[in-house]
Amino acid sequence: MRNVKLSRTRTQNTIRNFSSGLIKQILNIILPFIIRTIVIYYLGAEYQGLSGLFTSILQMLSLAELGFSTAVVFALYKPISEKNTDLICALVNYLNKVYKIVGIVVLGVGLALLPFLGQLITGYVPENINIYILYLIYLFNTVISYWLFAYKSALLTAMQREDIVSNIQTVTTVSIRVIQIIFLMLFKNYYVYILVMPIGTIANNIFLQIYSHKLFPQIIPNGKVPNSIRENLNKQIKALLISKIADTARNSLDNIIISSFIGLSAVAVYDNYLYIYSGIRGFFLVLVSAMQASVGNSLVEESVDKNYKDLNKFTFFIMFFTGWCTVCLFCLYQPFMQIWMSGNEKMLLSFSGMSLFCIYFYIINMNNTVNLYLHGNGFYWQCRWWYILEAVMNLCLNILLGYIWKINGILIATIITLFAFNFMPRTAVIFRDYFKRDKKEFLLNHFVYFIVTVAIAVITAMFISLIPTGGLIKFVIKSIAVAFISAILFIIAYRKNQYFAGLTSILKHKFKL
């Protein structure tokens, strides 16, 4: 039996993965921001609305992936720990074959949607644009990844080498984004801009194959997964399908419903706010993603008590920075959008809409540590009915509240379903089936974190209201003031928390978790 060597500790792997992911996330914020600005100012908000709509549709189509990669990554933790290379190769082979089939399914369903595409768009559509051609380019960009080497990403993630995935994505993304910016400014042609995307996707997959083979040449798609493992995989995949439906309903239906009820311009407005939200949210996803394989390994090798202590430590760490980021968002969201959109009121949400985005940001980050231990334990089947309820309720509330209160209603619907049908039941599952203890202490801690965040947001907003607004320089001054004041208030609020000393130690030692 061939061996798979994992040369670094969980901590080292987490730090390395986080560092590379952080660089990728920063660039993923800056470059799309530049592109969005160029698209809106050179072409119009409707073009950005089309991009948001097509992206959402194809996210829905990607449900065909069924969560296979997530299930396989979970299944890989044990054979990697046991250095069972034969089983690793069999699991990789299984995922590779599945992805080929998924690509065909996505292509077929995507083509079947073509006749109905026009019905998803309300309002003005640029005359020089063929929405069907654009959609086909987006569809090809999605399908080609499944047909190439996307399964290599799952392997590298399970091997705690997500830094390789991040570094490759960083290089290809930067290259493609720069080319898109140049083409947009030179030609002012949306077709040229879109055609560059598949090139980046192909390049990303080729590099994944090259580096994966270089690091793990012994891991090749070969062999058959034993029936006992396959049966468990199929069970997990069924649950993950339902989970993915719920996640997709939350992440993708918003733009589709806005486009149907209000129009492409409203999609562009919502999408711009969502872009800022997603950019900051992305930093937390980078951290969680960097930690996932390490937590999975810890669940295999460490005691329940040790992992419970880690859960509380990680939760405090993440909610401390979630609270700080939420306060900064609350105080700076609208001033930034005013500068970005040059004071165009049509491209701005109301204060209530902006505030709801801040609540959405806070609530979704409450799930970070819960999901770490849910995915690490593979508790997908246990949550299957809650996944269904979340998807159904999110769809129903989106339509109902979206019809009544437009964008605000859609945000309220998302917040309600995210808390009631996602965070709460997932928390209940990991405490019932793994930690086997009462969840009240964990929930009480979250309540305290939320109250502290709200109080600090109000106090900080009162302080910075004294600073004049208008112009980039004043915004920079206000940003520094918000970041500094809120940080001081959080430190004062949590200075006696049992995990605060650990947080300061982490910061001093370069995020050693």
C-alpha positions in Angstrom: 0.0 0.0 0.0 1.3 3.4 -1.0 1.5 6.2 1.6 0.3 9.7 1.4 2.6 12.1 3.3 1.1 15.1 5.1 4.2 17.0 6.2 2.7 19.8 8.2 0.6 20.2 11.4 -3.0 21.2 11.4 -2.1 24.7 12.6 0.6 25.2 10.0 -1.8 24.1 7.3 -4.6 26.4 8.5 -2.2 29.4 8.6 -0.8 28.6 5.1 -4.3 28.1 3.6 -5.6 31.2 5.3 -2.8 33.4 4.1 -3.1 32.4 0.5 -6.9 32.6 0.6 -6.6 36.1 2.1 -4.6 37.4 -0.8 -7.1 35.8 -3.2 -10.0 37.4 -1.4 -8.5 40.9 -1.4 -7.9 40.7 -5.2 -11.4 39.3 -5.6 -12.8 42.4 -4.0 -10.6 45.0 -5.8 -10.7 43.7 -9.4 -14.4 43.0 -9.7 -15.0 46.4 -8.0 -13.1 48.1 -10.8 -14.9 46.1 -13.4 -18.4 46.8 -12.0 -17.6 50.5 -12.0 -16.4 50.4 -15.6 -19.5 48.3 -16.7 -22.0 50.7 -15.0 -20.3 53.9 -16.2 -19.3 52.8 -19.7 -22.2 50.5 -20.5 -25.1 51.0 -18.0 -26.6 49.4 -14.9 -28.7 46.9 -17.1 -25.5 45.2 -18.2 -24.5 44.6 -14.6 -28.0 43.4 -13.9 -27.7 40.8 -16.7 -24.4 39.6 -15.2 -26.1 39.2 -11.8 -29.1 37.4 -13.3 -27.1 34.9 -15.4 -24.8 34.1 -12.5 -27.8 33.4 -10.3 -29.4 31.1 -12.9 -26.3 29.1 -13.4 -25.8 28.8 -9.6 -29.2 27.2 -9.6 -28.2 24.8 -12.4 -25.1 23.8 -10.5 -27.5 22.0 -8.1 -26.7 19.1 -10.4 -23.4 18.8 -8.6 -25.5 17.4 -5.7 -22.9 18.0 -3.1 -20.7 15.2 -4.4 -17.5 17.1 -3.8 -18.4 18.0 -0.2 -19.3 14.3 0.5 -16.1 13.1 -1.1 -14.0 15.6 0.9 -15.6 14.3 4.1 -15.0 10.7 3.1 -11.3 11.5 2.3 -10.5 12.6 5.9 -10.2 9.1 7.3 -8.2 7.4 4.5 -5.9 10.4 4.4 -5.3 10.1 8.2 -4.8 6.3 7.7 -2.6 6.9 4.6 -4.8 4.6 2.6 -3.8 5.7 -0.9 -5.8 3.1 -2.7 -9.1 4.3 -1.2 -8.1 7.9 -1.9 -7.6 7.1 -5.5 -10.9 5.3 -5.7 -12.8 8.2 -4.2 -11.1 10.7 -6.5 -12.0 8.4 -9.5 -15.6 8.4 -8.3 -15.8 12.2 -8.1 -14.1 12.5 -11.5 -16.8 10.3 -13.2 -19.6 12.1 -11.4 -18.4 15.5 -12.6 -18.4 14.3 -16.2 -22.1 13.4 -15.8 -22.9 16.6 -14.0 -21.4 18.7 -16.8 -23.8 16.9 -19.3 -26.8 17.5 -17.0 -26.0 21.2 -16.5 -25.6 21.6 -20.2 -28.9 19.9 -21.0 -30.9 21.7 -18.4 -29.2 25.0 -19.3 -30.2 24.6 -23.0 -33.7 23.7 -22.0 -34.1 27.0 -20.2 -33.3 29.1 -23.3 -36.9 29.5 -24.5 -37.9 30.9 -21.1 -35.0 33.3 -20.6 -36.9 36.4 -21.7 -39.6 35.8 -19.1 -37.2 36.2 -16.2 -36.4 39.8 -17.3 -38.6 42.8 -16.6 -38.0 46.2 -18.0 -35.4 47.6 -20.3 -32.8 45.3 -22.1 -30.0 46.9 -24.1 -30.8 46.8 -27.8 -27.4 45.8 -28.9 -27.3 42.7 -26.7 -28.6 39.2 -27.5 -29.4 37.8 -24.1 -29.4 34.2 -25.5 -25.8 34.5 -26.8 -24.6 35.9 -23.5 -26.4 33.2 -21.6 -24.7 30.5 -23.7 -21.3 31.9 -23.0 -22.1 31.9 -19.3 -23.4 28.3 -19.6 -20.3 27.1 -21.4 -18.1 28.7 -18.7 -19.9 26.7 -16.1 -20.0 23.4 -17.9 -16.3 23.3 -19.0 -15.1 23.3 -15.4 -16.9 20.0 -14.7 -15.5 18.4 -17.8 -11.9 19.3 -17.0 -10.1 18.9 -13.7 -12.4 20.4 -11.1 -12.3 17.3 -9.0 -8.6 18.1 -8.2 -9.8 21.0 -6.1 -11.6 18.6 -3.7 -8.5 16.4 -3.4 -6.3 19.4 -2.6 -8.8 20.6 0.0 -9.0 17.3 1.8 -5.1 17.2 1.8 -5.1 20.5 3.6 -3.5 22.1 0.6 -6.2 24.6 -0.3 -3.5 27.2 -0.6 -2.6 25.7 -3.9 -6.2 26.1 -5.1 -6.2 29.7 -3.8 -2.9 30.6 -5.4 -3.9 29.2 -8.8 -7.2 31.0 -8.7 -5.4 34.2 -7.7 -3.1 34.1 -10.7 -5.7 33.2 -13.2 -8.3 35.6 -11.8 -5.9 38.6 -11.8 -4.8 37.8 -15.4 -8.4 37.5 -16.7 -9.7 40.5 -14.7 -6.9 42.8 -16.0 -7.6 41.6 -19.6 -11.3 42.3 -19.1 -10.6 45.8 -17.7 -8.4 46.6 -20.7 -10.9 45.3 -23.2 -13.8 47.1 -21.6 -12.0 50.4 -21.7 -10.7 49.9 -25.3 -13.7 48.4 -27.0 -16.6 49.2 -24.7 -18.1 45.8 -25.9 -19.8 43.5 -23.5 -19.4 40.4 -25.7 -15.6 40.8 -25.6 -15.7 41.2 -21.9 -17.7 38.0 -21.4 -15.7 35.9 -23.9 -12.6 36.2 -21.7 -14.3 34.3 -18.8 -14.1 30.7 -20.3 -10.4 31.2 -21.0 -9.7 31.9 -17.3 -11.8 28.8 -16.3 -9.9 26.5 -18.7 -6.5 27.9 -17.5 -7.5 27.5 -13.8 -8.3 23.8 -14.4 -5.2 23.0 -16.3 -3.0 24.5 -13.5 -5.0 22.5 -10.9 -4.1 19.4 -12.8 -0.4 20.2 -13.1 0.2 21.2 -9.5 -1.9 18.4 -8.1 0.0 15.8 -10.0 3.3 17.4 -9.0 2.4 17.3 -5.3 0.6 14.0 -5.2 1.7 11.9 -8.2 0.5 8.7 -6.5 -3.1 10.0 -6.4 -4.7 9.2 -9.7 -8.3 8.5 -10.6 -8.3 4.8 -10.3 -10.2 2.0 -8.6 -13.7 1.4 -7.3 -15.1 2.6 -4.0 -16.2 -0.3 -1.7 -20.0 -0.8 -1.6 -20.2 0.0 2.2 -18.5 3.4 1.6 -20.5 4.1 -1.5 -23.8 3.4 0.3 -22.8 6.0 3.0 -21.7 8.4 0.3 -25.1 8.1 -1.5 -26.9 8.8 1.8 -24.8 11.9 2.5 -25.2 13.1 -1.1 -29.0 12.9 -0.8 -28.9 15.2 2.2 -26.3 17.5 0.6 -28.6 17.9 -2.4 -31.3 19.2 -0.2 -28.8 21.4 1.7 -27.5 22.8 -1.6 -31.1 23.6 -2.7 -31.6 25.6 0.4 -28.3 27.4 0.1 -28.9 28.1 -3.6 -32.4 29.4 -2.8 -30.9 31.8 -0.4 -28.0 32.9 -2.6 -29.5 32.9 -6.1 -33.3 33.3 -6.0 -33.0 36.9 -4.8 -31.7 38.2 -8.1 -34.2 36.1 -10.1 -37.2 37.4 -8.1 -36.0 41.0 -8.2 -35.5 40.8 -12.0 -39.0 39.3 -12.4 -40.8 41.7 -10.0 -38.8 45.0 -10.4 -36.4 44.9 -13.3 -32.7 44.7 -14.2 -31.8 48.1 -12.7 -33.0 46.9 -9.3 -30.9 43.8 -9.7 -27.9 46.0 -10.3 -28.6 48.0 -7.2 -29.1 44.9 -5.0 -26.1 43.2 -6.6 -23.8 46.2 -5.8 -24.7 46.0 -2.1 -24.4 42.3 -2.2 -21.0 42.6 -3.8 -19.7 44.6 -0.8 -21.4 42.2 1.6 -19.9 39.2 -0.2 -16.5 40.7 -0.4 -16.3 41.1 3.4 -18.1 37.8 4.0 -15.4 36.3 1.8 -12.7 36.9 4.3 -14.6 34.8 6.9 -15.1 32.1 4.3 -11.4 32.1 3.6 -10.7 31.5 7.3 -13.4 28.8 7.6 -12.3 27.0 4.5 -8.7 27.1 5.7 -9.8 25.5 9.0 -12.2 22.9 7.6 -9.7 20.1 6.8 -7.9 20.7 10.1 -11.1 20.5 12.1 -12.1 17.4 10.1 -8.7 15.9 11.1 -9.2 17.0 14.7 -12.6 15.3 14.9 -10.9 12.0 13.9 -7.9 12.2 16.2 -8.9 14.4 19.2 -11.4 14.0 22.1 -14.9 15.5 22.2 -14.0 17.8 25.1 -11.0 19.1 23.2 -13.2 19.9 20.2 -15.8 21.5 22.3 -13.3 23.9 23.8 -12.1 24.6 20.2 -15.7 25.3 19.1 -16.1 28.0 21.8 -12.7 29.5 21.1 -13.3 29.6 17.3 -16.8 31.0 17.9 -15.5 33.9 20.0 -12.7 34.6 17.6 -15.0 34.7 14.6 -17.9 36.6 16.3 -15.4 39.2 17.6 -14.4 40.1 14.1 -17.9 39.6 12.7 -19.2 42.2 15.2 -16.4 44.6 14.3 -17.0 44.2 10.6 -20.8 44.6 11.1 -20.3 47.9 12.9 -18.0 49.2 10.2 -20.5 48.1 7.6 -23.4 49.9 9.4 -21.5 53.1 9.6 -19.7 53.1 6.3 -22.0 51.2 3.9 -24.1 54.1 2.7 -21.3 56.7 2.5 -19.2 54.4 0.4 -22.0 53.6 -2.0 -22.7 57.3 -2.4 -19.1 57.9 -3.4 -19.0 54.8 -5.6 -22.2 55.7 -7.4 -21.4 59.4 -7.6 -24.4 60.4 -5.5 -26.9 58.7 -7.9 -29.8 58.1 -5.6 -31.3 55.6 -8.1 -28.3 53.3 -7.4 -28.8 53.4 -3.6 -30.9 51.4 -1.2 -32.8 53.0 1.7 -31.3 53.2 5.2 -33.5 50.3 6.2 -32.3 48.2 3.2 -28.7 48.9 4.1 -29.3 48.0 7.7 -31.0 44.7 6.7 -27.8 43.9 4.7 -25.8 44.4 7.9 -28.1 42.1 9.9 -27.9 39.5 7.0 -24.1 39.7 7.2 -24.1 39.2 11.0 -26.6 36.3 11.0 -24.9 34.3 8.2 -21.5 34.5 10.0 -23.1 33.0 13.1 -23.1 29.8 11.1 -19.4 29.7 10.5 -18.2 27.5 13.4 -21.5 25.5 13.4 -20.8 24.5 9.8 -17.2 23.7 10.6 -18.3 20.9 12.9 -21.4 19.9 10.9 -19.3 19.3 7.8 -16.4 17.9 9.7 -18.7 15.2 11.2 -20.7 14.7 8.0 -24.0 15.4 9.7 -25.9 16.1 6.4 -28.5 13.4 6.7 -29.5 14.5 10.2 -30.4 18.0 8.8 -32.2 16.9 5.7 -35.7 17.9 6.8 -34.5 21.3 7.9 -32.8 21.9 4.5 -36.2 21.3 2.9 -38.0 23.6 5.2 -35.4 26.3 4.7 -35.7 26.1 0.9 -39.5 26.1 0.9 -39.8 28.9 3.4 -37.2 31.0 1.8 -38.9 30.7 -1.6 -42.4 31.4 -0.2 -41.3 34.4 2.0 -39.1 35.8 -0.9 -42.2 35.9 -3.2 -44.6 37.1 -0.5 -42.4 39.7 1.2 -40.7 40.7 -2.0 -44.0 41.5 -3.6 -45.0 43.6 -0.5 -41.7 45.4 0.4 -39.6 44.8 -2.7 -35.8 44.4 -1.9 -36.4 45.0 1.9 -38.9 42.1 1.9 -36.5 39.8 0.2 -33.8 40.6 2.7 -36.2 40.1 5.7 -37.2 36.7 4.2 -33.6 35.7 3.9 -32.7 36.7 7.5 -35.7 34.9 9.0 -35.1 31.6 7.1 -31.3 31.8 7.7 -31.8 32.0 11.5 -34.8 29.9 12.1 -34.2 27.1 9.6 -30.4 27.0 9.3 -28.5 28.3 12.3 -30.8 26.9 15.0 -31.4 23.4 13.7 -27.7 22.9 12.7 -26.7 23.9 16.2 -29.1 21.5 17.7 -27.7 18.6 15.5 -24.0 19.0 16.4 -24.8 19.4 20.1 -27.2 16.4 20.1 -25.2 14.0 17.9 -21.6 14.9 18.6 -21.0 17.1 21.6 -23.9 15.4 23.5 -24.5 18.3 25.8 -26.9 21.2 26.3 -26.7 24.0 23.7 -28.0 26.7 26.0 -24.6 28.0 26.9 -23.5 28.3 23.2 -26.7 30.1 22.3 -26.5 32.4 25.3 -23.0 33.4 24.2 -24.3 34.2 20.7 -27.0 36.4 22.3 -24.5 38.3 24.3 -22.3 38.7 21.2 -25.3 40.1 19.2 -26.4 42.6 22.0 -22.8 43.9 22.3 -22.6 44.4 18.6 -25.8 46.3 18.4 -24.8 48.5 21.3 -21.4 49.3 19.9 -23.0 50.0 16.4 -25.3 52.6 18.0 -22.5 54.2 20.1 -20.1 54.3 17.1 -22.7 55.8 14.8 -23.4 58.5 17.3 -19.7 59.4 17.5 -19.0 59.4 13.8 -22.2 61.5 13.1 -20.1 64.4 14.3 -17.7 63.9 11.4 -18.7 65.8 8.2 -19.5 63.7 5.2 -18.9 64.1 1.5 -15.8 63.4 -0.6 -13.2 60.7 -0.5 -10.9 62.4 2.0 -13.7 62.8 4.6 -14.8 59.2 3.9 -11.2 58.0 4.7 -11.2 60.0 7.9 -14.6 58.6 8.9 -13.4 55.0 8.1 -10.4 55.3 10.3 -12.5 56.8 13.1 -15.1 54.0 12.8 -12.5 51.2 12.7 -10.6 52.6 15.7 -13.6 53.6 17.9 -15.5 50.3 17.4 -12.3 48.2 18.0 -11.7 50.0 21.3 -15.3 49.4 22.3 -15.1 45.7 21.5 -11.9 45.3 23.4 -13.5 47.0 26.5 -16.6 44.9 26.2 -14.7 41.6 25.9 -11.6 42.2 28.0 -12.8 39.9 30.7 -14.1 37.1 28.4 -12.2 33.9 29.0 -11.2 33.6 25.3 -10.0 37.2 24.9 -6.5 36.3 26.1 -6.4 33.6 23.5 -7.5 36.0 20.8 -4.7 38.4 21.7 -2.2 35.5 21.7 -3.5 34.5 18.2 -2.9 38.0 16.9 0.6 38.2 18.3 1.6 34.8 16.8 0.3 35.4 13.3 -3.1 33.7 13.6 -1.9 30.5 15.2 -5.2 28.9 15.9 
